[in-house]
Amino acid sequence: MAANERLICRSVDLIDAGPGVRFTVSVQGVEEPAFAVRFRGRVAAYLNRCGHVAVELDWQPSEFFDDSKLYLICATHGALYAPQDGRCLGGRCNGRGLTPLPIEERNGAIYYTPSEQES
């Protein structure tokens, strides 16, 4: 495990298209909200910030998917994002996607794995 790597959660804590796990990351010395979700078996993590306005996405704590369980949705303005890569699919995000974060899933756990510059 790298020195700047951090455990987010156990793999079993992320159910496919289910609730996400919230955590924080340091961005230029400021703690920012982030989240991890599982979609079609793969885990992805993003800053918890809409591409339209810097508000958190979840409509209830750790609830990031829309009713169809196919898209991540901003609770404030309804912007839709692709869970697998965070790209804007519609709504007020105007082509601005979510900011992805480096994570790895191994040995039954999910880790945030920033580079030396990011940590």
C-alpha positions in Angstrom: 0.0 0.0 0.0 1.4 3.4 -1.0 2.0 6.0 1.7 -0.7 8.4 0.4 -3.3 5.6 -0.3 -6.4 5.6 1.9 -9.0 3.0 2.6 -12.5 4.2 1.6 -14.6 1.1 2.4 -15.0 -2.6 2.1 -15.9 -3.9 -1.4 -19.2 -5.4 0.0 -20.2 -1.9 1.1 -20.8 -0.8 -2.5 -23.9 -2.5 -4.0 -24.3 -2.3 -7.7 -26.4 0.9 -8.5 -27.0 1.2 -4.8 -26.0 3.9 -2.2 -22.6 5.3 -2.6 -19.9 5.8 0.1 -19.0 9.4 0.9 -15.4 10.4 1.8 -13.3 13.5 1.7 -10.2 14.4 -0.3 -7.7 17.2 -0.1 -7.8 19.5 -3.2 -5.1 22.2 -3.1 -5.1 22.0 0.7 -8.9 22.2 1.1 -11.0 19.2 2.2 -13.6 18.4 -0.5 -16.6 16.0 -0.4 -16.3 12.9 -2.6 -18.1 9.7 -3.2 -17.6 6.2 -4.6 -20.3 4.1 -6.4 -20.5 0.7 -8.1 -22.1 0.4 -11.5 -22.2 -2.8 -13.6 -19.6 -4.3 -11.3 -17.0 -1.5 -11.5 -16.3 1.1 -8.9 -15.9 4.8 -9.7 -15.2 7.8 -7.5 -15.8 11.5 -8.1 -15.7 14.8 -6.3 -19.2 15.4 -5.0 -19.7 18.5 -7.0 -22.2 19.1 -9.9 -20.7 20.3 -13.2 -23.3 23.0 -13.4 -22.9 24.7 -9.9 -20.6 23.5 -7.1 -23.3 21.8 -5.1 -23.3 18.2 -3.8 -25.2 15.7 -5.9 -26.8 13.3 -3.4 -30.6 13.8 -2.8 -30.4 11.9 0.4 -27.1 11.1 2.1 -25.2 8.7 -0.1 -28.0 8.4 -2.7 -26.5 9.4 -6.1 -28.5 7.3 -8.6 -31.8 8.4 -10.2 -34.9 6.2 -10.0 -33.9 4.1 -13.0 -30.5 3.3 -11.3 -28.8 4.0 -14.7 -27.6 7.5 -14.0 -26.0 9.7 -11.3 -28.3 12.7 -10.8 -27.8 16.1 -9.2 -30.6 16.6 -6.7 -30.5 20.3 -7.1 -30.9 20.8 -10.9 -31.5 17.3 -12.3 -28.2 17.0 -14.3 -27.5 13.4 -15.4 -24.1 11.8 -15.4 -22.7 8.5 -16.6 -21.8 6.4 -13.5 -18.9 4.7 -15.3 -17.0 7.8 -16.3 -18.8 10.9 -14.9 -19.6 12.5 -18.3 -22.5 14.8 -18.6 -25.5 13.1 -20.3 -28.1 15.8 -20.0 -29.5 18.7 -18.0 -27.8 21.8 -16.8 -24.3 20.3 -16.7 -23.8 21.6 -20.2 -21.2 19.1 -21.2 -19.2 19.5 -17.9 -18.8 16.1 -16.3 -17.9 15.1 -12.8 -14.3 15.2 -11.6 -13.0 11.5 -11.4 -10.8 10.4 -8.6 -8.2 7.6 -8.7 -9.4 4.5 -6.8 -8.5 0.8 -6.8 -10.4 -2.2 -5.7 -8.3 -5.1 -4.3 -8.4 -7.7 -1.6 -12.0 -6.9 -0.7 -11.5 -3.2 -0.2 -11.7 0.1 -2.1 -8.8 2.5 -1.8 -8.3 6.2 -2.8 -5.0 6.3 -4.6 -3.9 9.8 -5.3 -0.6 10.6 -7.0 2.1 12.4 -4.9 0.9 15.7 -6.5 -2.8 15.1 -5.5 -2.2 14.1 -1.9 
